[in-house]
Amino acid sequence: MTVFWGSLLKKYIQSYLGLHLIFLIIAMILFLPLLLNGELVTWRDSQFHIARFHELIMAQQNGHFFPDIIRYSGTNSWGYGLNFFYPTYLFYPLIFLWRLTKLPVTSILIFDIIVVYFALWSNFAIVYKITSKIKLAFTFALTYVLTAAIGNAILDNVAVVRIAYMTQYASNIVILLAPVVVLSFYNIIFLHDNRTWLRAAIYSSFAVMLSIPTTLGIVLTVLCMVVVAYFKRQLSINDMNQLLRSVLLTLGLSAAFVFPFIEQRLANNWANLPNNPDLFGANFSTVLMRIFNLSDVLSLLIIGLTALLIFYKKFNYVYKILGLSYIVALLFLYSNLFPWYLFNRELSGALQMTYRWHFMPAILGSLFVAFAVTDLMKIKQKMLPIVSVMLIYLSFNGMMLNTVAKNCHVDGFNNATNHIVAPNKDNLKTDSLFGVTNDNIQVMLDRPSLALDDYRAQGQERNAKRIYSDSLVQFDKQILPNRTMVKGQDFYIIGVPRNTRSVQTPITYLKGFAAFDTQGKRLKAYKNKGGFLSVNPSGAKTIRLTYHKTLVHQISLIIFIITWLALGGYWLIYFIKGMFYTSRLKH
């Protein structure tokens, strides 16, 4: 048995070790200066993610490995259903490193390196699976990962830079992995190849359990492909079966998040996420600036390579379609030529910001670059190393806050915002860039910021921020401070006035909450008109609130565990079969 496994491992290492090392070295190059300095550069969203991970650690320390509500980050956060809409499971390696090393900043940086390495390899693997062209796959992976996604983190930087700054953290991880999902389904729908259905399901489950808004864009993209294939009569019964298998497996692999989320969503009237004005489009000039701006590396690459392709008479139909599609995708996302206002109510709550869907033009642009580099290498053999070194250099500069935008003084780059400061209790709520180390991160951990306005009931995000921030309790119509405390895993409301008929807690209602008096008698708990959890005290002076997973949540966890174990068993059988097959061939 040892010989068989050794033979299989040797074959795998001989086939892929070089590429794995290249991708790992690239990822390490990008983060190495931060690792050597022991410094994490954080921004507005970063404090939320750091506090979220710290809450997960405290939950695990108290035996909650499938956490749901917030329990350990203070009275103003207790009961917040954070993990129903920001699932935790894909961050367990980071939590493990943090707990093992007691070095949170170092652990986050190592996790980021693993994410970028995994994204490079995953994007390479899907293109190579479809085309069997190693140079094309390598160029696509490098181009996409090192230029994917534009947003407002530090102006128009690439996704790996936004991951380094921990802004829209989970969403940018999905953006890096989006091509695997989109191209896997493309392979099934248009190329009628069922070899990628399992990959499509696994990566789709990753996306679902990381970011709802970005996953929505991926789902709509795949649905558009299905509609096009149907009307072109390219969708066979076998293709539909593969799609159905992928969907069912995706639901199983993400069941621990999907079904509890739907249950709580139906039980509550959660408000939309805070809107961003960019959702409704920008002027046409803004799109032109994005295309011709020095800070948009992908657009500059497409322009430069187009010139070379025309010069060498290689600008064919494929490049025209990809180039035009790239521009159309940018217009769709960033121009008021598309009537976003028609979809305000339906999409704004899930999308929030259009750059969450930038994977669409990024995939098209990266394919353009990959095909162009592959063709031009026949004339200029150094084309691939030149493009690769340039992409790594520009991404490295972005990590070091030394972007093209800053050097060339374009886009009104704000040097004041760009100034890095050490975090302290007075500047945590500013928009500064913080130099966070293992020594000073405790300042952030002591003052957790766990989103006082996301996924609240309608109206609460505007009118009830003070209720949450100060943990205020309403007794009938009287609102009083200092009437709450957290003891262990439970939340207490103390000093209930006599003859109070209704107590409004500073907690958004979720199914699973229960209320008791000091004698253990269960009290009536319900959702009031404002979407808060309310209790009929029935004469109790102290109310104890606790939370237990619903039956749907418990069943979902069982499905989740069984599906992942079954998938692990499938992989084991697959490798064992490969081992015996290799042994027979050798014999």
C-alpha positions in Angstrom: 0.0 0.0 0.0 2.9 2.4 0.8 4.4 1.7 -2.6 1.2 2.5 -4.3 0.7 5.8 -2.5 4.3 6.7 -3.0 4.0 6.0 -6.8 0.9 8.2 -7.0 2.4 11.0 -5.0 5.6 10.9 -7.1 3.6 11.2 -10.3 1.7 14.2 -8.9 4.8 15.9 -7.8 6.6 15.4 -11.1 3.6 16.8 -13.0 2.7 19.9 -10.9 5.5 20.7 -8.4 7.1 23.3 -10.6 3.8 25.2 -11.1 2.8 24.9 -7.5 6.1 26.4 -6.5 5.9 29.3 -9.0 2.4 30.2 -7.8 3.4 29.9 -4.1 6.5 32.1 -4.7 4.5 34.7 -6.5 2.0 34.9 -3.6 4.8 35.1 -1.1 6.6 37.9 -3.0 3.4 40.0 -2.8 3.1 39.6 1.0 6.7 39.1 2.0 7.6 42.7 3.0 4.4 42.8 5.2 5.4 39.5 6.7 9.0 40.6 7.4 7.7 43.9 9.0 5.0 42.0 10.9 2.6 44.6 9.8 -0.9 44.4 8.4 -2.2 47.5 6.6 -5.9 47.8 7.4 -8.7 50.2 6.3 -12.4 50.9 7.0 -13.7 47.3 6.6 -10.7 45.7 8.3 -11.8 46.3 11.8 -15.1 44.5 11.2 -13.3 41.4 9.8 -10.7 41.4 12.6 -13.5 41.6 15.2 -15.4 38.9 13.4 -12.5 36.5 13.5 -11.9 37.3 17.1 -15.5 36.5 17.9 -15.1 33.2 16.1 -12.1 32.3 18.2 -14.0 33.1 21.5 -17.0 31.0 20.2 -14.7 28.0 19.5 -13.1 28.4 22.9 -16.5 28.1 24.4 -17.4 25.0 22.3 -19.3 26.6 19.4 -17.8 25.3 16.2 -20.8 26.1 14.2 -21.6 29.6 15.6 -24.6 31.7 14.7 -25.3 34.8 16.8 -22.7 37.0 18.5 -22.2 36.1 22.1 -18.8 37.3 23.3 -18.2 40.8 21.9 -20.2 42.9 24.4 -23.8 43.8 25.2 -24.2 46.0 22.1 -23.4 43.1 19.8 -25.0 40.2 21.6 -27.6 38.4 19.6 -26.6 39.9 16.2 -27.1 37.2 13.6 -23.7 37.8 12.0 -22.9 34.3 10.9 -26.2 33.8 9.2 -25.1 36.2 6.4 -21.3 36.1 6.9 -20.6 32.4 7.1 -17.5 31.3 8.8 -16.4 27.9 7.6 -13.9 28.8 5.0 -12.0 30.9 7.5 -11.4 28.0 9.9 -7.7 27.6 8.7 -7.1 31.2 9.6 -8.8 30.8 13.0 -6.7 27.6 13.6 -3.4 29.5 12.8 -4.5 32.4 15.1 -5.2 30.1 18.0 -2.1 28.0 17.4 0.4 30.8 17.1 -1.2 33.5 19.2 0.0 35.9 16.4 -3.2 37.3 14.7 -1.4 39.6 12.2 1.0 36.9 11.1 -1.8 34.4 10.8 -3.9 36.7 8.6 -0.9 37.4 6.3 -0.2 33.6 5.9 -3.8 33.0 5.2 -3.8 35.7 2.5 -0.8 34.1 0.9 -2.6 30.7 0.8 -5.7 32.4 -0.7 -3.7 34.0 -3.5 -1.7 30.8 -4.2 -4.9 28.8 -4.3 -6.6 31.3 -6.6 -3.6 31.2 -9.0 -3.6 27.4 -9.1 -7.4 27.1 -9.4 -7.6 29.5 -12.3 -4.8 27.8 -14.0 -6.3 24.4 -13.5 -9.7 25.2 -15.0 -8.4 26.8 -18.2 -5.9 23.9 -18.6 -8.7 21.4 -18.0 -10.7 23.0 -20.8 -7.9 23.8 -23.3 -4.9 21.6 -22.5 -2.7 24.6 -23.2 -0.3 25.3 -20.4 1.0 28.7 -21.5 -2.5 30.0 -22.1 -3.7 28.7 -18.7 -0.7 30.2 -16.9 -1.1 33.6 -18.6 -4.8 33.7 -17.8 -4.3 32.8 -14.1 -1.6 35.4 -13.6 -3.4 38.1 -15.5 -6.7 37.5 -13.8 -5.5 37.2 -10.2 -3.1 40.1 -10.4 -5.5 42.5 -12.2 -9.0 41.2 -11.1 -11.5 43.6 -9.5 -11.6 47.3 -9.2 -13.2 49.2 -6.4 -12.7 52.0 -4.0 -10.3 50.5 -1.4 -7.3 52.5 -2.3 -8.7 53.7 -5.6 -8.7 51.2 -8.4 -6.4 48.5 -7.1 -6.5 44.8 -7.9 -8.2 42.2 -5.7 -5.1 40.9 -4.0 -4.4 44.5 -2.8 -7.9 44.7 -1.5 -7.4 41.4 0.3 -4.2 42.7 1.8 -6.1 45.7 3.1 -9.0 43.4 4.3 -11.6 45.6 2.6 -14.7 43.7 1.2 -12.5 40.8 2.2 -14.7 37.8 1.5 -16.2 39.4 -1.7 -12.7 39.8 -3.2 -11.8 36.1 -2.4 -14.9 35.1 -4.4 -13.9 37.5 -7.2 -10.5 35.7 -7.4 -12.2 32.3 -7.6 -15.1 33.3 -9.9 -13.5 32.2 -13.2 -13.5 28.6 -11.9 -17.2 28.6 -11.5 -18.1 30.6 -14.6 -15.7 28.6 -16.9 -16.7 25.3 -15.4 -20.4 25.9 -16.2 -19.3 27.3 -19.7 -17.5 24.0 -20.3 -20.7 22.1 -19.5 -23.2 24.3 -21.3 -21.4 25.2 -24.5 -18.6 22.6 -24.8 -20.8 19.7 -23.6 -18.0 18.4 -21.4 -19.1 16.9 -18.0 -15.6 16.7 -16.5 -16.1 20.0 -14.7 -19.4 19.6 -13.0 -17.9 18.5 -9.6 -15.4 21.5 -9.7 -18.3 23.8 -10.5 -20.3 22.6 -7.5 -17.3 22.8 -5.0 -16.3 26.3 -6.0 -19.9 27.4 -6.2 -20.3 26.3 -2.5 -17.2 28.3 -1.7 -18.7 31.4 -3.3 -22.0 31.0 -1.5 -20.3 30.6 1.8 -18.2 33.8 1.3 -20.2 36.5 -0.3 -23.9 36.7 -1.2 -23.6 39.8 -3.5 -20.8 38.4 -5.6 -22.4 35.0 -5.8 -25.6 36.6 -7.1 -23.6 38.0 -10.0 -22.1 34.5 -10.7 -25.6 32.9 -10.6 -27.0 35.5 -13.0 -24.0 35.0 -15.4 -24.6 31.3 -15.4 -28.3 31.7 -15.9 -27.6 34.0 -18.9 -25.4 31.3 -20.4 -28.2 28.7 -19.9 -30.7 31.0 -21.6 -28.4 31.7 -24.6 -27.7 28.0 -25.0 -31.4 27.1 -24.8 -32.4 29.6 -27.5 -29.4 28.5 -29.7 -30.5 24.9 -29.1 -27.2 23.9 -27.7 -28.5 22.7 -24.3 -28.9 18.9 -24.3 -30.6 16.7 -21.7 -27.2 15.5 -20.5 -26.1 19.2 -20.0 -29.2 19.8 -17.9 -28.5 16.7 -15.8 -24.9 18.0 -15.2 -26.2 21.4 -14.2 -28.8 19.8 -11.9 -26.2 17.6 -10.2 -24.0 20.7 -9.7 -26.8 22.7 -8.1 -27.8 19.8 -5.8 -24.2 19.2 -4.7 -23.7 22.9 -4.2 -26.7 23.0 -1.9 -25.4 20.1 0.1 -21.9 21.5 0.4 -23.2 24.8 1.6 -26.3 23.6 3.5 -25.0 24.8 6.9 -25.3 28.4 5.6 -28.0 28.4 2.8 -31.0 26.9 4.6 -30.6 28.7 8.0 -30.1 31.9 6.0 -33.3 31.4 4.1 -35.2 30.4 7.2 -34.1 33.6 9.1 -34.6 35.7 6.0 -38.2 34.6 5.7 -38.8 35.1 9.5 -37.6 38.7 9.4 -37.9 41.8 7.3 -34.2 42.5 6.9 -33.4 45.8 5.3 -31.2 46.1 2.2 -27.5 46.7 2.7 -26.5 50.4 2.7 -26.6 51.6 -0.9 -23.6 53.0 -2.8 -24.3 55.7 -5.4 -22.1 53.9 -7.9 -24.7 51.2 -8.0 -26.8 53.4 -10.3 -24.1 54.0 -12.8 -21.7 56.8 -13.6 -21.2 59.1 -16.5 -19.9 57.7 -19.8 -16.7 59.6 -19.2 -16.1 57.6 -16.1 -16.0 54.4 -18.1 -13.6 55.9 -20.6 -11.4 57.0 -17.7 -11.4 53.5 -16.3 -10.4 52.1 -19.7 -7.6 54.5 -20.4 -6.5 55.3 -16.9 -3.0 54.4 -15.8 -4.4 52.8 -12.6 -6.3 50.1 -14.6 -3.6 47.6 -15.6 -5.9 45.2 -17.4 -7.2 47.9 -19.7 -3.7 49.1 -20.4 -2.6 45.6 -21.2 -5.5 45.1 -23.6 -4.7 48.4 -25.4 -1.0 47.6 -25.7 -1.5 44.1 -26.9 -4.2 45.2 -29.4 -1.6 47.5 -31.0 0.9 44.6 -31.2 -1.7 42.2 -32.6 -2.7 44.8 -35.3 1.0 45.5 -36.1 1.7 41.8 -36.6 -1.6 41.2 -38.4 -3.0 38.8 -35.8 -6.0 40.8 -34.6 -8.7 38.3 -35.6 -12.4 37.7 -35.0 -11.7 36.2 -31.5 -10.0 39.4 -30.3 -12.7 41.6 -31.7 -15.4 39.7 -29.8 -13.4 39.5 -26.5 -12.4 43.2 -26.7 -15.9 44.4 -27.5 -17.4 42.2 -24.8 -14.9 43.6 -22.3 -16.0 47.2 -23.1 -19.7 46.3 -23.0 -19.2 44.6 -19.6 -17.5 47.8 -18.2 -20.4 49.9 -19.6 -22.9 47.5 -18.0 -21.3 47.9 -14.6 -20.0 51.4 -14.5 -22.1 53.5 -16.9 -25.6 55.0 -16.6 -26.1 53.6 -20.1 -27.5 50.6 -18.2 -30.7 51.6 -16.3 -29.7 50.4 -12.9 -32.5 52.5 -11.4 -35.0 50.0 -12.8 -33.5 47.4 -10.5 -33.1 49.5 -7.4 -35.4 47.6 -5.0 -34.6 44.2 -6.4 -30.8 44.3 -6.6 -29.5 47.1 -4.5 -29.9 45.2 -1.2 -27.8 42.3 -2.5 -25.4 44.1 -4.9 -24.7 47.3 -2.9 -21.7 48.2 -5.1 -21.2 47.3 -8.8 -17.5 46.4 -8.5 -18.6 43.2 -6.7 -19.4 41.9 -10.2 -16.2 43.1 -11.9 -15.2 39.4 -12.4 -17.3 39.6 -15.7 -15.0 42.1 -17.6 -12.0 40.8 -15.7 -12.5 37.3 -17.1 -13.0 38.6 -20.6 -10.0 40.9 -20.4 -7.8 38.2 -19.0 -8.8 35.8 -21.7 -7.9 38.5 -24.3 -4.5 38.9 -22.7 -3.9 35.2 -22.4 -4.7 34.5 -26.1 -2.7 37.5 -27.2 0.4 36.6 -25.2 0.2 33.0 -26.5 0.0 34.2 -30.2 2.6 36.9 -29.8 5.0 34.4 -28.2 5.3 32.8 -31.6 6.9 36.0 -32.8 8.4 37.4 -29.6 9.4 34.5 -27.3 10.0 36.8 -24.3 6.4 38.1 -24.3 5.3 35.8 -21.5 8.1 36.6 -19.0 7.8 40.3 -19.8 4.1 40.4 -19.1 4.5 38.2 -16.0 7.2 40.3 -14.4 5.3 43.5 -15.1 2.1 42.1 -13.5 4.0 40.9 -10.4 5.8 44.2 -10.1 2.6 46.3 -10.3 0.8 44.1 -7.8 3.8 44.3 -5.5 3.8 48.1 -5.7 0.1 48.0 -4.9 0.8 46.1 -1.7 3.4 48.6 -0.7 1.0 51.6 -1.2 3.2 52.7 -4.1 0.7 52.4 -6.9 0.9 53.8 -10.4 -1.9 56.1 -9.4 0.2 57.6 -6.7 3.4 57.9 -8.7 1.7 59.5 -11.6 -0.6 61.7 -9.4 -3.8 60.6 -11.2 -7.3 60.1 -9.9 -6.7 62.6 -7.2 -4.9 60.2 -5.0 -5.2 61.3 -1.4 -1.9 61.2 0.3 -3.5 62.1 3.6 -5.7 59.0 3.4 -2.7 57.0 2.3 -0.8 57.9 5.5 -0.3 54.9 7.8 -0.9 55.4 11.5 -0.8 53.1 14.5 -4.3 52.3 15.8 -5.5 53.8 19.1 -8.8 54.3 20.9 -9.3 57.8 19.5 -8.6 57.1 15.7 -10.3 53.7 15.2 -13.4 55.2 13.7 -11.6 57.4 11.2 -10.8 56.4 7.6 -7.0 56.2 8.3 -4.8 53.4 7.1 -3.6 51.6 10.2 -0.3 49.8 10.6 -1.5 46.9 12.7 1.0 44.6 14.4 0.7 41.6 16.7 1.5 44.0 19.6 -1.1 46.8 18.9 -3.9 44.7 17.4 -5.4 44.4 20.9 -6.6 48.0 20.6 -9.0 46.8 17.9 -10.0 43.6 19.7 -11.0 45.6 22.8 -13.3 47.8 20.7 -15.0 45.4 18.3 -17.0 47.0 15.4 -19.5 44.4 14.2 -21.7 46.3 11.8 -24.5 48.3 13.6 -26.5 48.8 10.4 -26.1 45.7 8.2 -29.0 43.1 7.9 -31.2 44.8 10.5 -34.9 44.9 10.2 -36.3 47.7 7.9 -36.0 51.1 9.5 -33.6 49.9 12.2 -30.5 50.8 10.2 -31.7 54.5 10.1 -33.5 54.9 13.4 -32.1 52.5 15.9 -28.3 52.8 15.8 -28.3 54.4 19.3 -30.4 51.5 20.6 -27.7 49.0 19.5 -24.6 51.1 20.3 -25.8 51.9 23.8 -27.8 48.6 24.3 -31.0 50.5 25.3 -34.1 48.7 26.5 -37.7 49.9 26.0 -40.1 49.1 28.8 -43.6 49.7 27.2 -42.8 53.3 25.9 -40.0 54.2 28.2 -36.4 53.7 26.9 -33.7 53.2 29.7 -29.9 52.7 29.6 -27.8 50.3 31.8 -30.4 47.6 32.0 -28.5 44.8 30.2 -25.6 42.5 30.9 -24.0 39.4 29.4 -23.2 36.5 31.7 -21.7 33.4 30.1 -23.6 32.7 26.9 -26.8 34.4 28.0 -28.1 38.0 27.8 -29.9 39.5 30.8 -32.3 42.4 31.1 -32.4 43.6 34.7 -34.5 46.0 36.7 -37.7 45.5 34.8 -40.2 48.1 36.2 -43.3 46.8 37.9 -46.4 46.3 35.7 -44.4 46.4 32.5 -46.4 44.6 29.8 -43.8 44.5 27.0 -40.0 44.7 27.0 -38.3 45.6 23.7 -34.8 44.2 23.7 -31.9 45.8 21.7 -31.7 42.7 19.6 -33.0 42.0 16.1 -35.5 39.1 16.1 -34.3 35.7 14.9 -36.0 32.3 15.2 -34.4 30.4 18.0 -34.4 33.0 20.7 -36.1 32.1 24.0 -36.8 34.1 27.2 -37.0 32.9 30.8 -37.4 34.4 34.3 -35.1 33.8 37.2 -37.1 30.7 38.2 -36.6 29.1 34.7 -40.2 29.8 33.6 -40.4 30.4 29.9 -41.7 33.8 28.9 -43.4 34.7 25.6 -40.8 36.1 23.1 -41.9 37.5 19.7 -41.0 39.9 16.9 -42.6 43.3 17.4 -43.6 45.8 14.6 -40.1 47.3 14.6 -38.4 43.9 14.0 -37.0 43.7 17.5 -37.1 40.8 19.8 -39.7 41.6 22.5 -40.7 39.8 25.6 -43.8 39.7 27.9 -42.2 39.8 31.3 -45.3 38.5 33.3 -44.0 40.2 36.4 -40.4 39.1 36.1 -37.8 41.6 37.4 -35.0 39.9 35.4 -35.3 38.3 32.0 -32.7 35.8 30.6 -32.4 35.5 26.9 -30.8 32.5 25.3 -30.5 31.1 21.7 -30.7 27.6 20.4 -30.3 26.4 16.8 -33.7 25.7 15.1 -34.6 22.3 13.7 -33.9 23.5 10.2 -30.4 24.7 11.2 -29.6 21.4 12.9 -30.7 19.3 9.9 -28.7 21.6 7.6 -25.6 21.0 9.6 -26.1 17.2 9.3 -26.6 17.5 5.5 -23.5 19.7 5.4 -21.3 17.3 7.3 -22.5 14.2 5.5 -22.0 15.8 2.0 -18.4 16.9 2.8 -17.6 13.4 4.2 -19.1 11.8 1.1 -17.0 14.1 -1.1 -13.9 13.2 0.9 -14.7 9.5 0.5 -15.2 10.0 -3.3 -11.8 11.6 -3.5 -10.2 8.8 -1.5 -11.7 6.1 -3.8 -10.7 8.1 -6.9 -7.0 8.2 -5.7 -7.0 4.6 -4.7 -8.3 3.7 -8.2 -5.7 5.8 -9.7 -3.1 4.1 -7.6 -4.1 0.6 -8.8 -4.3 1.8 -12.4 -0.8 3.3 -12.2 0.5 0.0 -10.6 -1.0 -2.1 -13.4 0.5 0.1 -16.1 3.9 -0.1 -14.4 3.6 -3.9 -14.0 
